Amino acid sequence: MFSERIRLLRNERHLTQADAAQAVGLSTRGYQDLELGATPRGDTLLAIGEFYQVSLDWLMGRTEIREVAHHTPKGGTP
């Protein structure tokens, strides 16, 4: 699921694997491995979620809600 979703996101943005890899701090080969099914490390997962602005739960196939939930602290602004 993760590999399919990062490939989808990359293609939606018309990026090469090298472009996406550089944006998230990976080698091109490292990004290719993720698209081929390798399991991401925690820091890599966070970087990918932040870069594509999607929820980690969506990336990992735990929900169909793509957007990141923004919570407002009690009595404050986000």
N, C-alpha and C positions, 0 to 999 in steps of 0.2 A: 504494500500500500504506500509506504513512504517513498519508495523509488519512483512509483508511478506519479505521485503527487509532485515531487520536485521536478520531474521531467515536464509535467503539465505546466507548472509555474514558469519554468525556464522558457518553454516554447511560447507561452502567452506573452512573454516579454521580449521575444525574438532575440534571446541571448545565446551565445555559444556556450559550451561547457567550460571553456577557458575563461570567458567573461564571468560566468556565475561563480566559478571556483575562486577567482581573484577577489570577487566581492565578499565572499564569506571566509576568506583566509585559508583556502585549501589549494593543493596542487591540482592541476587539471586531472591527473590520474586519480587523485583522491575523490574528486567530484564524480568522475566516471564510475568509480567503484560504488558510490552511493546510488547512482542511477541503475546500477546493475544488481543492487540488492544488499550491499554491505550495510551493517547497522551503524548509525552515526553515534559518536561520543556526545556526551551532554553539552559540551561547549559548542560543538559543531551544530547540533540541533538548535540551540539557542540562536546562533549566528544566522542560520538559514531562516528560522522563523522571523527574526528581526528584519533581515534583508527583504524577504518577500511579504512582510507584514501580514502573516497568517498565524493562526493559533497552533501551538505545538500539538494539541489534541487532534486537530484536523490533519496535520502533517503525519501523525502516527496512526491515523485511521480510527480514532476513538470517538469522533463526532463528524457530522456533516456540516457543522457550522465553521466556516472558513475564517471569519473575522476574529480579530483579537478583541476580547472583552475589555473595556476600559471601565474601571471602577473609580467612583468618586469617593475620596475619604470623607468620613462623617464630618460635616461642618466645613468642608474645604473644597478646593478645586483639584482636578486631576493633575 
